[in-house]
Amino acid sequence: MENKAINQAYMQPKVVVIGGGTGVYVALMGLKHYTQNLTAIVTMADSGGSTGRLRDEFGHLPPGDLRKALVALAADDEATLMLRRLFEYRFEKGNGLSGHTFGNLFLTALTEITGSTDRAVEEAANILNVRGKVVPVTLTDTHLVAVTASGNVIKGETNIDIRRDDPEDPIDKVYLDPPAEANQKAIQAIEDADVIVIGPGDLFSSVIPNLLVDGIPEAIGRSRAIKIFVVNIMTKHGETDGYKASDFIRQVLRYLRGHSGLDYAIINYHEHIPSDVLQRYAEQKSVPVSIDLAECHQLVPKLIVRPLTKTGAYVRHDPQLLAEAVMDVYAQVSSPTSSEVDKQSVTVSQ
C-alpha cells in the first residue's frame, strides 16, 4: 500500500468521508495513506453505551463517533501509538467507570474545559497528531427517530441500532428531532472537496443521519466533487433485512432529497468471504448484500465491483482495498486521458 500511496502522493485530493461508527473508521484508516487533505464529517445521532450515558449526564454532543474518527486519523508513529490505545481503552470495572472508554471521557472533559465540542475535537486532534480533520456534522443536540412500516415510532439511535421492538417490522423512514442545522465547517469541507465518500456504515443509524441535517444534502449538490457511495457488505437484521445493493443506493438518494445524485457506487464482490464466517452471520440473520447490477446502474451511472473484505472474525471492508478503490476512481476521473467510455463503465474485478 505504501508504494502505491507514494506514487499517488502528488495528487493529494481533498477527500470528505461522511458517516460514523466502524465503517468510517475503516475508510479513514486506508485513505489517510493517500492524502492529508482528508475530512471526516461525523454523525451526532449516537445515543448508546458510554456515549449515551455521557450525553445524558453532561448534556454534550455524543463523543463516540468523533473518538473513532480521531483515532483512525491519528499518526502511526510510536509516540502516538500508546495514545491511540489509550483513547480506545474501555473500563471493565469501577463504580461509574465500567463501560466507558477513556477517549469518550477525555473528549467530555475537553468539552467542559473549552466550552464546545468543536474546540474539544480540535484540541484532541492536536494531541493525537491527527492527519486530516474531524468535523461534527451538526452542533445541534438532536436525536434520531425511526418510523416502521406498521407506524411504530422508535426514538433514539441505540434503539434503532439494536431493535428491541419488532425487528421484522421494517424501517420506513427516519428523521431528526429536533431538526438540526449543519455545522458550517462541514458545509465548507463538502463544497471544497474533490471527492465525497458516503459510508460505509449502518445505513439508518450511521450514514443517513448525516443526510438528515439541514444544509448537508444541499452542500453535496453544490459541490463539484466526485460523489461516491460505498455499499454495505452485509445486511443488518432489524435495519436492512432483504436489502440488495440497489436498495442501499436508493435510500441514500432518497435522503439526498433531490439535491444531488451519485457518480459512483463501490460494491463488494463477496465470493471471498469464508463459509464459516457467513454461517456465524446467518445465525444473526445477516447475509451478504446481493449485487443487482442492472438495478444499480439505473440509479448510479458508474459502478466499481471488486473484493473489498478483510479476512477475520468480522466481515468488514479492508482499509487498503477500499482506499485503493476510491483513489482509482479519482485517478480515472481526473486523468486528462480518460474517455467518456471509461467514466461510464462498470468495473468488475474478481
DABELJO-V196060 format. One record per residue. N is the residue number from 1. PHI is phi in degrees with one decimal (* if undefined). D_CENTER is the distance of its C-alpha to the mean C-alpha in Angstrom with 1 decimal. Layout:
N|PHI|D_CENTER ; N|PHI|D_CENTER
This chain:
1|*|21.6 ; 2|-62.0|23.3 ; 3|-61.5|26.1 ; 4|-65.2|23.9 ; 5|-62.8|21.8 ; 6|-65.0|25.1 ; 7|-62.0|26.4 ; 8|-98.8|23.6 ; 9|-60.9|23.6 ; 10|-62.9|25.8 ; 11|-67.1|23.1 ; 12|45.2|20.8 ; 13|-67.3|18.7 ; 14|-84.1|16.7 ; 15|-110.8|13.1 ; 16|-112.9|10.4 ; 17|-111.9|6.7 ; 18|-113.8|5.3 ; 19|163.1|2.9 ; 20|179.1|4.0 ; 21|69.6|6.2 ; 22|-65.2|7.3 ; 23|-59.1|4.9 ; 24|-70.6|3.5 ; 25|-54.8|7.2 ; 26|-62.9|8.5 ; 27|-60.6|7.5 ; 28|-67.0|9.0 ; 29|-58.5|11.8 ; 30|-82.9|13.0 ; 31|-68.3|12.7 ; 32|-65.6|14.6 ; 33|-85.2|17.6 ; 34|-112.4|17.9 ; 35|-154.7|17.6 ; 36|-92.7|18.1 ; 37|-88.8|17.2 ; 38|-119.6|13.5 ; 39|-126.4|11.7 ; 40|-98.7|8.4 ; 41|-102.5|8.4 ; 42|-114.3|7.4 ; 43|-60.3|8.3 ; 44|-116.4|11.9 ; 45|-101.5|12.7 ; 46|-59.2|12.7 ; 47|-142.8|16.4 ; 48|-108.4|17.0 ; 49|57.8|18.7 ; 50|-57.4|19.5 ; 51|-58.6|17.2 ; 52|-62.9|19.0 ; 53|-63.9|22.4 ; 54|-67.4|22.0 ; 55|-63.1|20.8 ; 56|-68.6|23.9 ; 57|-78.4|26.2 ; 58|-109.0|25.5 ; 59|72.9|24.1 ; 60|-90.7|21.3 ; 61|-69.5|17.7 ; 62|-66.3|15.5 ; 63|-89.5|15.0 ; 64|-58.8|12.9 ; 65|-70.7|9.3 ; 66|-64.0|11.2 ; 67|-58.7|13.2 ; 68|-61.4|10.6 ; 69|-67.4|9.4 ; 70|-62.2|13.1 ; 71|-64.8|14.1 ; 72|-61.5|12.0 ; 73|-92.1|13.6 ; 74|-64.7|16.9 ; 75|-59.9|19.9 ; 76|-93.7|21.0 ; 77|-73.9|24.6 ; 78|-60.0|26.8 ; 79|-63.4|27.2 ; 80|-95.0|23.6 ; 81|-56.1|23.1 ; 82|-66.5|24.8 ; 83|-64.1|22.8 ; 84|-62.5|19.5 ; 85|-63.8|21.2 ; 86|-64.4|22.5 ; 87|-63.7|19.3 ; 88|-94.2|18.0 ; 89|-67.0|21.5 ; 90|-112.6|21.9 ; 91|-69.4|25.4 ; 92|-104.6|27.0 ; 93|-153.5|30.1 ; 94|108.1|31.7 ; 95|-63.0|32.6 ; 96|88.7|29.7 ; 97|-96.9|27.7 ; 98|-54.4|26.9 ; 99|95.5|23.2 ; 100|-81.6|22.1 ; 101|-96.4|20.2 ; 102|-58.5|21.9 ; 103|-60.7|18.9 ; 104|-64.3|18.5 ; 105|-65.3|22.3 ; 106|-62.5|22.3 ; 107|-65.7|19.9 ; 108|-64.1|22.0 ; 109|-63.9|25.1 ; 110|-63.5|24.0 ; 111|-65.1|23.2 ; 112|-62.9|26.7 ; 113|-72.0|28.2 ; 114|-86.9|26.7 ; 115|88.7|26.5 ; 116|-156.0|23.0 ; 117|-64.9|19.4 ; 118|-55.3|19.0 ; 119|-66.0|21.9 ; 120|-60.6|20.9 ; 121|-64.9|17.6 ; 122|-61.8|19.8 ; 123|-67.0|22.3 ; 124|-63.4|20.0 ; 125|-63.1|18.6 ; 126|-65.1|22.3 ; 127|-64.6|23.2 ; 128|-87.3|20.5 ; 129|52.7|21.3 ; 130|-68.2|17.7 ; 131|-96.6|17.3 ; 132|116.3|15.5 ; 133|-132.4|14.4 ; 134|-119.2|12.2 ; 135|-129.1|12.6 ; 136|-64.4|12.3 ; 137|-64.8|11.8 ; 138|-147.4|15.1 ; 139|-108.0|18.0 ; 140|-84.3|19.3 ; 141|-78.6|19.7 ; 142|-135.3|18.5 ; 143|-129.4|17.7 ; 144|-84.1|16.0 ; 145|-129.1|18.8 ; 146|-118.2|19.0 ; 147|-120.0|22.1 ; 148|-86.6|23.1 ; 149|-60.0|25.4 ; 150|-84.9|28.3 ; 151|96.8|27.7 ; 152|-67.9|26.5 ; 153|-103.4|24.5 ; 154|-113.0|21.9 ; 155|-104.1|21.1 ; 156|99.8|18.4 ; 157|-56.8|14.8 ; 158|-64.5|16.4 ; 159|-79.5|18.9 ; 160|-85.8|16.5 ; 161|-64.1|14.4 ; 162|-122.3|17.8 ; 163|-66.4|20.3 ; 164|-109.7|23.7 ; 165|-90.1|25.4 ; 166|-135.9|25.7 ; 167|-59.2|22.8 ; 168|-78.0|24.9 ; 169|-87.2|24.8 ; 170|-67.7|21.8 ; 171|-72.6|19.5 ; 172|-96.0|21.0 ; 173|-157.7|19.1 ; 174|-133.1|17.1 ; 175|-154.6|17.8 ; 176|-103.9|17.8 ; 177|-134.2|21.0 ; 178|-75.7|22.2 ; 179|-56.3|20.7 ; 180|-119.4|18.7 ; 181|-95.1|19.3 ; 182|-68.9|16.8 ; 183|-65.5|17.0 ; 184|-61.7|19.2 ; 185|-66.2|17.5 ; 186|-68.4|14.3 ; 187|-58.2|16.7 ; 188|-63.1|18.5 ; 189|-62.7|15.7 ; 190|-64.6|14.6 ; 191|-66.6|18.4 ; 192|-89.9|19.1 ; 193|-70.8|16.4 ; 194|-92.4|17.6 ; 195|-137.1|14.4 ; 196|-116.0|11.4 ; 197|-110.8|8.4 ; 198|-101.4|6.4 ; 199|87.6|3.9 ; 200|-79.0|4.8 ; 201|150.2|4.9 ; 202|-56.3|8.0 ; 203|-59.2|9.0 ; 204|-86.4|11.2 ; 205|-106.6|10.2 ; 206|-126.1|6.5 ; 207|-90.1|5.7 ; 208|-62.8|9.4 ; 209|-52.1|10.4 ; 210|-66.3|9.4 ; 211|-77.8|11.6 ; 212|-80.6|14.3 ; 213|-76.3|15.0 ; 214|-57.7|18.2 ; 215|105.7|18.1 ; 216|-73.2|14.6 ; 217|-58.5|15.5 ; 218|-63.7|18.8 ; 219|-65.5|17.5 ; 220|-61.4|15.4 ; 221|-64.2|18.7 ; 222|-74.5|20.8 ; 223|-66.8|18.9 ; 224|-89.7|20.6 ; 225|-67.2|17.5 ; 226|-71.2|16.7 ; 227|-107.6|14.0 ; 228|-120.1|12.0 ; 229|-113.1|10.0 ; 230|-96.5|9.0 ; 231|-72.8|10.7 ; 232|-61.5|10.4 ; 233|-82.3|13.2 ; 234|-122.8|14.7 ; 235|-76.1|15.5 ; 236|-126.3|15.3 ; 237|-62.2|18.6 ; 238|88.3|19.0 ; 239|-130.1|15.9 ; 240|-134.4|16.0 ; 241|-56.5|19.4 ; 242|74.9|21.1 ; 243|-69.9|18.3 ; 244|-96.8|18.9 ; 245|-55.0|16.6 ; 246|-64.6|18.2 ; 247|-67.0|17.4 ; 248|-62.5|13.6 ; 249|-61.6|14.4 ; 250|-60.7|17.0 ; 251|-67.8|15.0 ; 252|-63.3|12.5 ; 253|-62.6|15.8 ; 254|-58.2|17.4 ; 255|-87.4|15.2 ; 256|-76.0|15.5 ; 257|57.6|19.0 ; 258|79.3|21.0 ; 259|-78.8|20.0 ; 260|-155.5|18.2 ; 261|-103.4|18.0 ; 262|-120.5|15.9 ; 263|-90.8|17.7 ; 264|-137.6|16.1 ; 265|-122.9|14.3 ; 266|-104.1|13.6 ; 267|-125.7|14.8 ; 268|-76.2|15.7 ; 269|-89.5|19.5 ; 270|-93.1|19.9 ; 271|-67.5|23.6 ; 272|-91.9|22.8 ; 273|-81.4|21.6 ; 274|-59.0|24.6 ; 275|-64.2|26.5 ; 276|-67.3|26.7 ; 277|-70.0|22.9 ; 278|-61.1|22.8 ; 279|-64.3|25.7 ; 280|-63.9|24.0 ; 281|-68.2|21.0 ; 282|-60.8|23.6 ; 283|-64.5|25.2 ; 284|-97.8|22.1 ; 285|59.3|22.3 ; 286|-121.7|19.2 ; 287|-132.8|19.9 ; 288|-60.4|18.6 ; 289|-68.8|17.3 ; 290|-70.1|20.4 ; 291|-97.2|20.4 ; 292|-104.9|22.6 ; 293|-57.3|22.9 ; 294|-61.7|25.5 ; 295|-65.2|23.5 ; 296|-60.9|20.3 ; 297|-68.6|22.6 ; 298|-72.6|24.0 ; 299|-100.8|20.6 ; 300|-131.9|19.3 ; 301|-68.3|22.0 ; 302|-129.3|20.5 ; 303|-125.0|19.0 ; 304|-116.2|18.2 ; 305|-121.8|19.0 ; 306|-158.2|19.4 ; 307|-64.1|19.0 ; 308|-131.2|15.6 ; 309|-87.6|15.9 ; 310|-103.2|16.8 ; 311|-70.6|20.1 ; 312|166.8|20.4 ; 313|-70.2|20.5 ; 314|-115.5|16.9 ; 315|-91.6|15.6 ; 316|-137.8|12.4 ; 317|-66.7|11.6 ; 318|-78.1|13.9 ; 319|-55.4|12.6 ; 320|-65.8|15.8 ; 321|-65.6|15.9 ; 322|-67.5|12.5 ; 323|-62.2|13.3 ; 324|-62.3|16.7 ; 325|-62.5|15.7 ; 326|-63.6|13.9 ; 327|-70.1|17.0 ; 328|-63.4|19.4 ; 329|-61.5|18.3 ; 330|-62.1|18.8 ; 331|-63.2|22.1 ; 332|-65.5|23.4 ; 333|-71.0|22.9 ; 334|-83.5|24.1 ; 335|-69.2|27.1 ; 336|-67.8|30.3 ; 337|-96.7|31.7 ; 338|-70.2|28.9 ; 339|-97.1|30.5 ; 340|-64.1|29.5 ; 341|-63.0|29.9 ; 342|-59.5|27.4 ; 343|-72.5|24.9 ; 344|-103.1|25.4 ; 345|-82.2|25.4 ; 346|-100.6|23.6 ; 347|-102.0|23.1 ; 348|-117.4|23.4 ; 349|-118.3|23.7 ; 350|-121.2|24.9
